[in-house]
Amino acid sequence: MITKSKKFQAKYDNLGAMPLSGDILTKANIGLWAFELDEGSEPRMYVDDTMLGLIGLTKQISPEETYHAWFDHIDPDHYDEVSKSVEKMTAGIHAEVQYPWHHPNGDVWTVRCGGVRNYAYTKGIRIEGTHQNVTDIAHYEKETIKKLSTVVEALS
């Protein structure tokens, strides 16, 4: 008996589709991260090579230093917004947040991060997610809104 799942897999295989992998995320310049918040310990952040580059590091450093390499560059006016998103993630709710991030090279990026809690981690709280530089997209959105506002004003 062929189930719907087997039919789908056969169709998928016949299309020559490749399985999803971290390589796709790397090509899209999306970094993967996980940070652990254990009571009595400093926060630790683990990152893949893409995320390492996105936060301006050229080599792996300690998980505690990696956390600070990310956290210390969040625009201070957006700490509350990022903290609220992290609170949702720790509660097991997938959350995303977009905020200005001060890259070590001096540029200010617009970053989109999303993640959720991993309940398999039992020593404390572990959150896992993605990090992406969306500066170009955010700029395009702002420019589009400006243009639309100009058109609306002209029509008024």
N, C-alpha and C positions, 0 to 999 in steps of 0.2 A: 504494500500500500504506500503510495506517495503522498506525503503530507504537504500542506501549503508551504511549510518551512523548507522542505526539500525541493519543491518546485521553484521557490524563490531563489534558493542557493544555486540550483542548476541554471536558472536564467542569468543570475549574477555571474556565474562562471563562464557561461557562453558569451557574455558581453566582453569578456577579457578584462573585467574590472579588477583592480588590485585591492588588496585589503588595506584598510586604513591603518596608518602608522604614524609614529612621531615624526617621520621624515616629512610628511605633509605639513605638519605644524612648523617644522624648521624652515621649509621653503616659504611658508607664509609669514615668517619672522615672528612667530608666536612662541614666547618662552614659557616653560613649565616651572612651577615652583611648589614648594611645600614648606609650611613653617609650623613649628611645634611650640606650643605654649604650655610648659609644665610648671606647676606650682613650685616656687623656690628656685627656678632656673631662669636664666636670661633667654629671651626668645631666640630660636634657631631657625635659619632659613636654608633650604636645600634647593639648588637650581640646576637646570640642564644647561648645556653649552650655549644655547640660544639666549636664554634668560641671563646668563653670565655676561654676554656681550651687550644685551639691552641695558643692563645696569652699569655698564662701563668698566667691567672687570675683564682682565686678560687671562686670569688664572683663578682656580678655586682657592678660596681662603676659608677660614673657619666658618661654620654655620652661624655663629654669633656675629662675626664681622660682616658676613653676607647680609644678614638681616638689617644691620645698620647701614650698609651700602645702599639698600633699597629705602628703608624707612626714613633715614636722615635727609633724603633728597625729595621727599614729598613736599609740595608747596605748603607752608605752614597754615595758610588760610583754608586748607582742605583736610587737615588732620581729622576734624570731627566727622566729615563725610566718609573718609576712609575707615575711621573707627566704627561708625554705624554699619558699614558694609561688613567689616570683620565680625562684628557682633552677630549679624544675621548668619554669616558662615559658621560661626562657632555653635549656633543654635541648630545647625543642620539644614539651613535654608540656602539654596544657591543664590548668590548675590553678585552683582557687578557694580563697578564704580568707575567713573572716568574723572581724572584729575590732572592738574599740572604737576610735572615732575622735573626737577632740576638735574639734568644729566651732568656728570662730572666734566664734560667737554665745554660746558657753559651754555648749551642750548636748553631751552625750556620745551619739553615735550608734553603733548597731551597723551596720557596713558590710559588704557582700559584694562582693568583687572577684573577677573571673575573667579569664583571658586566656591567650595563647599567643604564641610567637615568630613573627615574620614574617620568613621566610628570604629574601624578595625584597630586603630591606634589606641591603646589603653593606658599609657603612662601619663596622659594628660590630654591636651587638645591638639589635633593635627588638622590643618587646613591645607587643601591642595587646589591649585588653579592655574590660570594663564595670565600672561602679561603681554601687552602689545602696544607698540608705539602707533597711535592713531592721529598723530599731529596733522598729517596731510588731509585726512578725512574731516577732522574737526575744522580745519581752515576752510575747506570747501563748503562745509555746512554753514559756517559763519558768513562766507561770501554770498552764498545762495540766499540766506535770510536777508542780508543787506539789499541785494538786488530786488527781492520780493517786496521789501519794505518801500523801496524807492518807487516801484510800480504801483503799489497800493496808494502811496501818497499822491502820485501823479493822477490816479483815477479819482481821488477824493475831491 
